[in-house]
Amino acid sequence: MKALRRFMSQLRYAWLLRAEHLLLARQEATIERALAAAPVRELGPAHHPLIRRLRVTWVPIESGAPSLLTMFPFGWGQSTGRVGAALIGKRDEALLAKTLVEASAVIPQLAAGAATLRPGRYAMPADMLAYFEAPESGVTGDGMFDFRQEHALLLRYCVWRRDLLWRPCWPLPNVDGKRPYGASAYVELDMARILGQPFPLDDDGRPVVDEEAAASLLALHDQMTAALQVFLVHAVLPDRL
């Protein structure tokens, strides 16, 4: 019975992957036009629900960094076409593709201060609780995340990149895993600077890194994926940018 369930799960995943690939192929021209266009200045009624439904992941490149989920943007194994149609209120693949690219393109601007989220405890979406079950994610056993001013500051200074359209992945922004918060070779140095707690310099102008402080900063860095997720779900979004 377990083998049958595993087979059916694999079959469903293969079907979803093929459907995602075909959707992107059908709407490739629409996506390319949306990518080439100037960023939207107004967020309409279709953009808001898409932003709220975007899901995140951790990109394990060098220091690592949070990213929008590029394969199945609305949740792992969730049909973009089906979920997206429900979010925009109609079955229109071209409109969905265009609006999804537009909505995702403004995420860096929203994180940089165009949207706001007050410090406090926020509920993680139920479909993401399993992903954030590790204690170091910052999500507690009751599914809450303590969003602090430090998270907001780091989100504001994230260095964003955009993936290429590479079916079955959508061309969505992600934070640079090599240098997520600036140009320093070590993520702790940029974090300390942003948080107003720079490490002292030695006589040669090199930072003297305190191991305890560095460990605390890396623990904070580990929480940034969850911070980005609650930001997308709970932040106050503007109508104009």
C-alpha positions as CSV (number, residue, x, y, z in Angstrom):
1,M,0.0,0.0,0.0
2,K,2.9,2.4,0.8
3,A,4.5,1.6,-2.5
4,L,1.2,2.4,-4.3
5,R,0.8,5.7,-2.4
6,R,4.4,6.6,-3.3
7,F,3.8,5.8,-6.9
8,M,0.6,7.9,-7.1
9,S,2.4,10.8,-5.4
10,Q,5.2,10.6,-7.9
11,L,2.6,10.4,-10.8
12,R,0.8,13.5,-9.5
13,Y,4.0,15.4,-9.2
14,A,5.1,14.5,-12.7
15,W,1.7,15.6,-14.0
16,L,1.9,18.9,-12.2
17,L,5.4,19.5,-13.5
18,R,4.4,18.8,-17.0
19,A,1.4,21.2,-16.7
20,E,3.7,23.9,-15.3
21,H,6.1,23.4,-18.1
22,L,3.3,23.7,-20.7
23,L,1.8,26.8,-19.1
24,L,5.1,28.6,-19.2
25,A,5.7,27.5,-22.8
26,R,2.2,28.8,-23.9
27,Q,2.8,32.1,-22.1
28,E,6.5,32.6,-22.8
29,A,5.9,35.6,-25.1
30,T,3.6,37.2,-22.5
31,I,6.2,36.7,-19.8
32,E,9.0,38.1,-21.9
33,R,6.9,41.2,-22.7
34,A,6.1,41.7,-19.0
35,L,9.8,41.3,-18.1
36,A,10.8,43.9,-20.7
37,A,8.1,46.4,-19.6
38,A,8.7,49.1,-17.0
39,P,7.7,48.1,-13.4
40,V,4.1,48.8,-12.6
41,R,3.4,52.0,-10.6
42,E,0.0,50.8,-9.3
43,L,-0.9,47.6,-7.6
44,G,-4.4,46.6,-8.7
45,P,-6.9,44.1,-7.2
46,A,-5.2,41.2,-9.0
47,H,-1.7,42.0,-7.8
48,H,-2.4,42.0,-4.0
49,P,-3.7,38.4,-3.8
50,L,-0.8,37.1,-5.9
51,I,1.7,38.8,-3.6
52,R,0.0,37.3,-0.5
53,R,0.1,33.8,-2.0
54,L,3.7,33.8,-3.1
55,R,5.8,31.2,-1.2
56,V,9.4,31.3,-0.3
57,T,12.4,29.0,0.0
58,W,16.0,29.1,1.0
59,V,18.7,29.2,-1.7
60,P,21.8,27.3,-0.4
61,I,24.4,29.2,-2.3
62,E,27.4,30.2,-0.3
63,S,26.0,32.3,2.7
64,G,22.5,31.3,1.5
65,A,19.5,33.6,1.2
66,P,15.7,33.7,1.0
67,S,14.1,33.5,-2.3
68,L,10.7,33.4,-3.9
69,L,9.7,29.9,-4.9
70,T,10.3,29.8,-8.6
71,M,9.0,26.3,-9.3
72,F,5.3,26.3,-8.2
73,P,5.3,30.0,-6.9
74,F,2.1,29.5,-4.9
75,G,3.4,26.5,-3.0
76,W,5.3,23.3,-3.6
77,G,3.2,21.0,-5.8
78,Q,0.4,23.6,-6.2
79,S,-0.8,24.2,-9.7
80,T,0.1,27.8,-10.7
81,G,-2.7,27.8,-13.3
82,R,-5.4,26.5,-10.9
83,V,-4.4,28.5,-7.8
84,G,-3.7,31.6,-9.9
85,A,-7.1,31.5,-11.6
86,A,-8.8,31.4,-8.2
87,L,-6.7,34.4,-7.0
88,I,-7.4,36.6,-10.0
89,G,-11.0,35.5,-10.3
90,K,-10.9,34.2,-13.9
91,R,-9.3,31.6,-16.1
92,D,-7.0,33.7,-18.2
93,E,-3.5,32.3,-18.5
94,A,-2.1,35.4,-20.2
95,L,-3.5,37.7,-17.6
96,L,-2.2,35.4,-14.8
97,A,1.3,35.2,-16.3
98,K,1.5,39.0,-16.9
99,T,0.2,39.8,-13.4
100,L,2.4,37.3,-11.7
101,V,5.5,38.7,-13.3
102,E,4.4,42.2,-12.4
103,A,3.6,41.4,-8.8
104,S,6.8,39.5,-8.2
105,A,8.9,42.3,-9.8
106,V,7.9,44.8,-7.2
107,I,8.8,42.5,-4.2
108,P,12.3,44.1,-3.9
109,Q,10.7,47.5,-3.8
110,L,8.2,46.5,-1.2
111,A,10.8,44.9,1.0
112,A,13.0,48.1,0.7
113,G,10.3,50.1,2.4
114,A,7.3,50.6,0.0
115,A,5.4,48.1,2.2
116,T,5.5,48.1,5.9
117,L,5.1,45.5,8.7
118,R,5.2,46.5,12.3
119,P,7.2,44.3,14.7
120,G,5.1,41.7,16.3
121,R,4.0,38.0,16.2
122,Y,2.5,36.9,13.0
123,A,0.9,33.6,11.9
124,M,2.8,31.6,9.3
125,P,0.6,30.2,6.5
126,A,-0.6,26.7,7.4
127,D,0.8,25.3,4.2
128,M,4.3,26.5,5.1
129,L,4.4,25.1,8.7
130,A,6.1,21.9,7.7
131,Y,8.8,23.8,5.8
132,F,9.5,25.9,8.9
133,E,9.4,23.2,11.5
134,A,13.1,23.5,12.4
135,P,13.6,25.6,15.5
136,E,16.3,27.8,13.8
137,S,13.6,29.1,11.4
138,G,12.2,31.2,14.2
139,V,8.7,29.8,13.8
140,T,7.4,28.6,17.1
141,G,5.4,25.4,17.7
142,D,2.1,27.3,17.5
143,G,2.9,28.5,14.0
144,M,3.8,32.1,14.9
145,F,6.9,34.1,14.0
146,D,8.2,37.0,16.0
147,F,9.0,39.7,13.3
148,R,11.4,42.2,14.7
149,Q,12.9,45.5,13.6
150,E,16.1,43.6,12.8
151,H,14.2,41.5,10.2
152,A,12.7,44.6,8.6
153,L,16.1,46.3,8.4
154,L,17.7,43.3,6.7
155,L,14.8,42.9,4.3
156,R,15.3,46.6,3.4
157,Y,18.9,46.1,2.4
158,C,18.6,42.7,0.6
159,V,20.4,42.5,-2.7
160,W,18.0,41.0,-5.2
161,R,18.6,39.2,-8.4
162,R,16.1,37.7,-11.0
163,D,16.1,34.2,-12.3
164,L,15.8,33.6,-16.0
165,L,12.8,32.0,-17.5
166,W,13.8,28.4,-17.4
167,R,10.9,26.1,-17.6
168,P,9.4,24.8,-15.3
169,C,10.7,27.7,-13.2
170,W,9.2,31.2,-13.3
171,P,11.5,34.2,-13.6
172,L,11.0,35.6,-10.1
173,P,13.3,37.6,-7.9
174,N,15.6,36.1,-5.3
175,V,18.1,37.4,-2.8
176,D,21.8,37.0,-3.8
177,G,23.1,34.0,-1.9
178,K,26.7,35.0,-2.2
179,R,26.3,38.5,-0.8
180,P,22.7,38.9,0.5
181,Y,23.0,42.3,2.2
182,G,26.0,44.0,0.5
183,A,29.4,43.7,-0.9
184,S,31.3,42.1,2.1
185,A,32.8,38.7,1.7
186,Y,31.3,37.6,5.0
187,V,27.5,38.1,5.6
188,E,28.0,38.9,9.2
189,L,29.9,42.1,8.4
190,D,27.1,43.5,6.2
191,M,24.5,42.5,8.8
192,A,26.4,44.2,11.6
193,R,26.8,47.4,9.6
194,I,23.1,47.5,8.7
195,L,22.0,46.8,12.3
196,G,24.3,49.6,13.5
197,Q,26.6,47.3,15.4
198,P,29.8,47.2,13.2
199,F,32.7,45.2,14.3
200,P,35.7,47.2,15.5
201,L,38.7,47.5,13.2
202,D,42.3,46.4,14.0
203,D,45.4,48.6,13.2
204,D,45.3,47.4,9.6
205,G,41.7,48.4,9.1
206,R,40.4,44.8,9.2
207,P,37.3,43.9,11.2
208,V,37.8,42.1,14.5
209,V,34.9,39.6,14.5
210,D,33.5,38.6,17.9
211,E,32.5,34.9,17.6
212,E,29.5,35.2,19.9
213,A,28.2,38.2,18.0
214,A,28.8,36.6,14.7
215,A,26.9,33.4,15.8
216,S,24.0,35.6,16.8
217,L,24.0,37.3,13.4
218,L,24.1,34.0,11.6
219,A,21.1,32.8,13.7
220,L,19.2,35.9,12.6
221,H,20.2,35.3,9.0
222,D,18.7,31.8,9.3
223,Q,15.3,33.4,10.2
224,M,15.2,35.6,7.1
225,T,13.2,33.2,5.0
226,A,10.4,33.0,7.5
227,A,10.7,36.8,7.9
228,L,10.2,37.2,4.1
229,Q,7.2,34.9,4.2
230,V,5.3,36.7,6.9
231,F,6.2,40.0,5.3
232,L,4.6,38.9,2.0
233,V,1.5,37.7,3.8
234,H,1.0,40.4,6.4
235,A,2.7,43.6,5.3
236,V,0.6,46.7,4.5
237,L,0.8,46.9,0.7
238,P,0.5,50.3,-1.1
239,D,-1.8,51.0,-4.0
240,R,0.9,53.1,-5.7
241,L,4.6,52.7,-5.8
